Amino acid sequence: MNTLLTLKCDPSKADAITKQLAIALENESWIQLLRPQGNKTIISKEVLPNGPGVIIASGGSCGGPHQCLHHASNLDNSAIASGQWLQKQGFDPTNCVIINPLPLHHVSGLMPWWRSRIWQAEHYWLTPSIMRDPNKLNEYCKPIFHKRIGSFITSLVPTQLQRLIDNQAGLEWLKSFDLIWIGGSKLSEKLANNARRKQICLAPCYGATETAAMITALAPSAFLAGQNGCGNPLIDVDLRLTQRSSLEVKSPRLASFVLKNGSLKKIQDNNGWWQSGDLAKLTMVDCLYQLEIIGRADTAINSGGETIFPEILESKLLAAAKKNQIPIQYILFLPFKDKEWGEKLAGLICWESKLTTSEQNRQLKKIEILLKEWQPAERPCFWQECTELEPTDAGKFERKKWQDWLTINH
């Protein structure tokens, strides 16, 4: 009979938890990884396929939140593919040192540790508290960097990069790496250009829980040369687009099943393709596809006959706000029903520091001036301050959560 182990992933105990995970895998168990305050999903052992494997929560690249079941072989294949990609860039995976600041309960944090197992590479965890303090972070990592026994690689989300890049200690830490995979959400043009100016070796990538993390990556040399997008598919991945530009993926490491509403379902169609929730462009360059993510299909709205992508507008406004010294920390555009337009946008805003009412009004007037050049359907009808607004540890906003917050607070 299959066995199921549940692990709450306290970041301060990551080493101990991954030891438990490794033992459970050897015993051919299924392991459900939960966030530190997460609730266990009731899963019947009888419905589980043969292990070993890992069950990881997904916010839902398509179809809403669910649990992804990945057989250990899927995660092995993912690690092997990323290792082969590294070799093409001139790195020896066995000689890499992996610094991991991402949460174990998320596929983005699980996979760096898993890669270290497959590559036989060194791996170090970083806690969220260390990541929030660039000075402390730099001092903590100096003994590791001073070893200089191999190539240093890490994975970040854009919010972490933004926090570090304009801090002297944070910048020193970033420049210690030979390669930084950056994913989780779209990298803004402003942040990408800042990273290029400061010669940070970013490798923008794309992946999902359902794909066992990254399926495309852009070489740091190409990024520094000015290329945008998420790079080429890894060796075990095929990509295509639907007529409506939704990205579809075919790979032997797609999730075995997803658990939703108490039952297991396959995510692939009969030909092995999985449709993600992202809209994309595929451009052929030197006989290889280059992937660019346009936005989320499930967050696009129709306003007055115009298709609007809130995430693109958020990035655009944040870049303009930084250029014009408007102190925005986070911003989120959310739809609400409108009889005439179908849907219109509202703006949630979190300032970098507490502002008086008069100062808020002054900054909002500056924002309104910036928005005069936008199409009417792209402009928020109203703004709502939200001091609690922040992304998850994986760098994404839980839009339904903040939609509910807006409904209650406006």
Buried (B, 14 or more C-beta within 10 A) or exposed (E): EBBBBBBBBBBEBBEEBBEEBEEBBEEEBBBBBBBBEBEEBEBEEEEBEEBBBBBBBBBBBBBEEBBBBBBBBBBBBBBBBBBEBBEEBEBEBEEBBBBBBBBBBBBBBBBBBBBBBBBEBBBBBBBEEBBEBBEEBBEBBEEBBEEEEBBBBBBBBBBBBBBBBEBEBBBBBBEBBBBBBBBBBBBBEBBBEBBBEEEBBBBBBBBBBBBBBBBBBBBBEBBBEEBBBBBBBBEBBEBBBEEEBBBBBBBEBBBBBBBBEEEBEEBBEEEEBBBBBBBBBBEEEEEEBBBBBBBBBBBBBEBBEEEBBBBBBBBBBBBBBBEEEBEBBBBBBBBBEEEEBBBBBBBBBBBEEEBEEEEBEEBBEBBEEBBEEEEEBBBBEEBBBBEEBEBBBBBBBEBEEBBEBBEEEE
